Amino acid sequence: MLVELFERNFYEGEPLKALSTLAYSDIYHLQLSAATAFSEISEMDTRPVSREAVEPILYLLQSPHIDVQHGASAALGNLAVNMENKLQIVRMGGLEPLIRQML
């Protein structure tokens, strides 16, 4: 099962589309599911990701729900161990909301 996770790329195609659908939902539990999934996936897979993969995570960071914000910030932190991702997050304006989250 764990091997399958490493073979699947959740940051593109249908898996990303499914996670994005959850993230952009107005339903709290669906957003929480997306934030948790991004956090868990990024814990094991920090490959360089596209702008399209970072956008829903940044969207979740703007949620009024602290636990959704927490999952999104954890995902961004995990992805940021990769220098390309770190630069992508900063270029997309992710630094300011992360700093606000820390305050």
N, C-alpha and C positions, 0 to 999 in steps of 0.2 A: 504494500500500500504506500509506504513512504517513498519507494523507488518511483512509483507512478507520479507522485507529486513533483519530484525533481524533473521528470521527463515532460510534464505539462507546463506550458507557459501561460500563466494566468494574466499576463500583462498585455496580451494582444488577442485578437480574434474573438470568438464566441465567449470564452471565459471572461474577458475584460468587458464585453458587451453586457453579460449577465450581472457582473459586479457593478457596472455603471448604472444599470437600470435600478438596482437596489439603492445605490448611492443618491441618485437624483430623485428618488421617490420622496413624497411628502410624509410618508409614514415612518414614524420614529423607529419602530422595530426593524424595518427593512434597512434603514440607514445604519442602525447599530449592527446589523448583520454584515453589511458591507464593510464598515469600519473594522469590525473584528476580523473578517476574512482578510482584508488588506494587511492588517497587523500581523496575523498568523502567517500568511504567505510570505510577507517580506522578511519575516524572521528567518526563514529557511532559504529564501531566494532573493539575493540582492543584485541580480544581473542589471546591467544598464537598461533603463526603461524609457519609453517614448513619452512625449508630452501628453498623449492621449491617456496614458496610464496614470500620470500624476494629476491630471485635471480633476477626476472624481475624488481623489484623496484630499486635494485642496478644498474642494467644495464641502466635503464632510467636516473639514476643520472649521468651517463657518457655521456649523450647526449650533442651535441654541442649547443643545443637550450636551452636558459636560462629558458623559461617557462616550458619545460619538466623537467628540473632539479628542478625547484621550486616545481612542483607537486610531484615529487619523494621524495624530501627532506621533504615535508609536510607529505607524507604518512609514511615515516620512523619515523618522529617525533611523529606522532599520535600513531604508533605501539609501540614506545619506552616507552610509559607510562606503559606498561606491562613489568615487570622486565625480564621475560623469553624472550620476543622479543628483549629487549635492549641487553641482552647478546648474542642472536643470531645474531643481526646486527653487534655487535663488533667482534664476532668470525668469521664472514664472511668478515671482512675487510671493513665494512661500515663506520667506524669512520673517516678515512682519507679523503674519498671523501666528507663527510659531512662537515668536517673542511674546505676543499678547497672551498666548496660551500659558506660557511659563509664569506670567505675572498673576 
